[in-house]
Amino acid sequence: MAQARRIGMYLLLIFVVYTIIHSPARAAELVQSGFVGISDAAKSVGAFMTGLVK
């Protein structure tokens, strides 16, 4: 099981490096959209907590 996980991690790393080299603009877009999603989620949790306090 541990070896399968290691192989999966290597494959994921190879895919990420390939994507960055092959299309850096698209890779940057994906990272940016990921951070926007995390930011939106944090804002939503903050709004929820604020609503609980009021």
C-alpha positions in Angstrom: 0.0 0.0 0.0 2.8 2.4 0.9 4.5 1.7 -2.4 1.3 2.4 -4.4 1.0 5.7 -2.6 4.6 6.6 -3.4 4.1 5.8 -7.0 0.9 7.8 -7.1 2.7 10.8 -5.6 5.5 10.5 -8.2 2.9 10.4 -11.0 1.2 13.4 -9.5 4.5 15.3 -9.3 5.4 14.4 -12.9 2.0 15.6 -14.1 2.3 18.9 -12.2 5.8 19.6 -13.6 4.6 18.6 -17.1 1.7 21.0 -16.8 3.8 23.9 -15.6 6.4 23.4 -18.4 3.9 22.7 -21.1 1.4 25.5 -20.3 2.6 27.9 -17.6 -0.2 30.4 -18.2 -2.9 27.7 -17.7 -1.1 26.4 -14.6 -1.0 29.9 -13.1 -4.8 30.2 -13.9 -5.5 27.0 -12.0 -3.5 28.0 -9.0 -5.1 31.4 -8.9 -8.6 29.9 -9.2 -7.7 27.5 -6.3 -6.7 30.4 -4.1 -9.8 32.4 -5.0 -11.9 29.3 -4.0 -10.1 29.1 -0.7 -10.6 32.8 -0.1 -14.3 32.6 -0.9 -14.7 29.7 1.5 -12.9 31.5 4.3 -15.1 34.6 3.7 -18.2 32.4 3.8 -17.1 30.8 7.1 -16.4 34.2 8.5 -19.9 35.5 7.5 -21.5 32.4 9.1 -19.6 32.9 12.3 -20.5 36.5 12.4 -24.2 35.6 11.9 -24.0 33.2 14.8 -22.6 35.9 17.1 -25.2 38.5 16.2 
